[in-house]
């Protein structure tokens, strides 16, 4: 690994942060393909997730939950967006990341591998407790404002919600996806 010392002016040019940490790294972006879904018993498909912070949170949670892949579909934020990379806190290198995938194709690849496809939807009647998540599962998470495309909804095995007895309307997609991942891990016990 080569290390080059630079001045403050160059550091500001290399970083998009207002207050750079003083270290900038250049690394080759990890590349994964939809085929990485075939061997995964837990994965995420981000269908139109546009907020870099939410996307980074989901990658970090997926890595912590030992998910086999995170798929960023067309229309989602680029996982290599600097804000997403920062929100990942290094997890970008711990879980395979698929970029700019077609959502329908990603679902098809997972389904053909025998994976159940569950979409997170605040309006869904059934919550996650109604499903056997001990078998291979992919969660589809939609856009922060409008969820996932109605055409995509038809490709799901089911839509699931998270019980919310409080008075809030919905959860942030980063939080909702994390809850689904870790409830799955909890129900699987030590197997993940």
NORTAVEN-V751806 format. One record per residue. N is the residue number from 0. PHI is phi as a letter, one per 30 degrees, with the letter a starting at -180 (* if undefined). PSI is psi in radians with two decimals (999 if undefined). NEAR is the number of other C-alpha atoms within 10 Angstrom. Layout:
n=(N,N)
phi=(PHI,PHI)
psi=(PSI,PSI)
near=(NEAR,NEAR)
This chain:
n=(0,1,2,3,4,5,6,7,8,9,10,11,12,13,14,15,16,17,18,19,20,21,22,23,24,25,26,27,28,29,30,31,32,33,34,35,36,37,38,39,40,41,42,43,44,45,46,47,48,49,50,51,52,53,54,55,56,57,58,59,60,61,62,63,64,65,66,67,68,69,70,71,72,73,74,75,76,77,78,79,80,81,82,83,84,85,86,87,88,89,90,91,92,93,94,95,96,97,98,99,100,101,102,103,104,105,106,107,108,109,110,111,112,113,114,115,116,117,118,119,120,121,122,123,124,125,126,127,128,129,130,131,132,133,134,135,136,137,138,139,140,141,142,143,144,145,146,147,148,149,150,151,152,153,154,155,156,157,158,159,160,161,162,163,164,165,166,167,168,169,170,171,172,173,174,175,176,177,178,179,180,181,182,183,184,185,186,187,188,189,190,191)
phi=(*,d,b,b,d,b,d,d,d,d,d,d,d,d,c,c,d,d,b,e,d,j,b,b,c,c,b,d,d,d,c,b,b,e,d,d,d,d,c,c,c,a,a,b,c,c,c,i,d,c,d,e,d,d,d,d,e,d,d,d,d,d,d,d,d,i,d,d,a,b,c,c,d,e,j,c,d,d,d,c,e,e,d,d,e,d,d,d,h,j,d,e,c,c,b,d,c,c,c,h,d,d,d,d,d,d,d,d,d,d,d,d,d,i,c,d,c,c,c,d,b,e,d,d,d,c,c,e,d,d,b,d,c,d,c,e,b,c,c,c,c,c,e,e,c,b,i,c,e,e,d,d,e,d,d,d,d,a,c,b,b,c,e,b,d,d,c,d,d,a,c,e,d,d,d,e,d,d,d,d,d,d,d,d,e,e,d,d,i,d,d,b)
psi=(2.24,2.42,2.26,2.18,2.34,2.83,3.02,-0.69,-0.79,-0.69,-0.74,-0.62,-0.57,-0.39,2.51,0.01,2.50,-0.57,1.41,2.60,-0.23,-0.02,2.31,2.34,2.55,2.15,2.70,2.31,2.33,2.41,2.35,2.84,2.89,-0.44,-0.37,-0.32,-0.42,-0.48,0.12,2.34,0.04,2.17,2.94,2.48,2.04,1.84,1.49,0.33,2.02,-0.31,2.15,-0.63,-0.77,-0.78,-0.76,-0.70,-0.75,-0.69,-0.77,-0.75,-0.70,-0.74,-0.75,-0.53,0.07,0.62,2.66,-0.32,2.70,2.17,2.14,2.01,2.92,2.40,-0.15,2.84,2.63,2.21,-0.28,0.11,2.33,-0.66,-0.64,-0.77,-0.78,-0.73,-0.46,-0.42,0.78,-0.23,-0.28,-0.45,0.09,-0.19,2.42,2.32,2.17,2.29,2.53,0.74,2.71,2.22,-0.78,-0.70,-0.70,-0.77,-0.74,-0.77,-0.80,-0.79,-0.76,-0.36,0.09,0.40,2.36,2.52,1.96,2.23,2.40,2.14,2.06,-0.42,-0.10,2.49,-0.64,2.41,3.03,-0.49,-0.38,-0.06,2.59,1.68,0.17,-0.27,2.83,2.30,2.40,2.27,2.29,2.16,2.25,-3.02,2.58,-0.59,-0.71,0.13,-2.57,2.81,2.39,-0.57,-0.63,-0.62,-0.58,-0.33,-0.16,2.66,-0.63,2.78,2.42,2.66,2.97,2.20,2.26,1.58,-0.21,-3.02,0.18,2.65,-0.71,3.05,2.73,2.45,-0.57,-0.71,-0.82,-0.82,-0.69,-0.73,-0.79,-0.76,-0.86,-0.42,-0.64,-0.82,-0.77,-0.80,-0.41,-0.20,-2.36,-0.25,2.26,999)
near=(3,3,7,6,8,11,8,11,8,10,18,15,10,14,16,11,12,7,9,14,9,11,10,13,7,5,6,5,11,14,10,16,14,21,14,18,29,17,14,18,22,26,28,26,26,28,29,22,27,20,17,22,18,22,28,26,23,28,35,24,21,26,22,15,20,20,24,22,29,29,29,26,22,16,16,21,24,20,24,16,13,14,18,23,22,16,20,25,13,13,20,23,16,18,21,24,22,22,21,15,19,16,22,15,12,23,25,17,17,25,20,12,16,15,23,22,22,25,26,24,24,19,13,13,11,16,15,18,14,8,13,13,22,16,14,20,23,29,23,26,23,24,17,18,11,9,20,20,13,8,9,15,19,10,16,19,13,17,21,22,20,21,12,11,6,7,6,7,8,15,13,11,24,21,14,19,28,20,14,18,25,16,16,21,19,15,14,14,10,7,9,16)
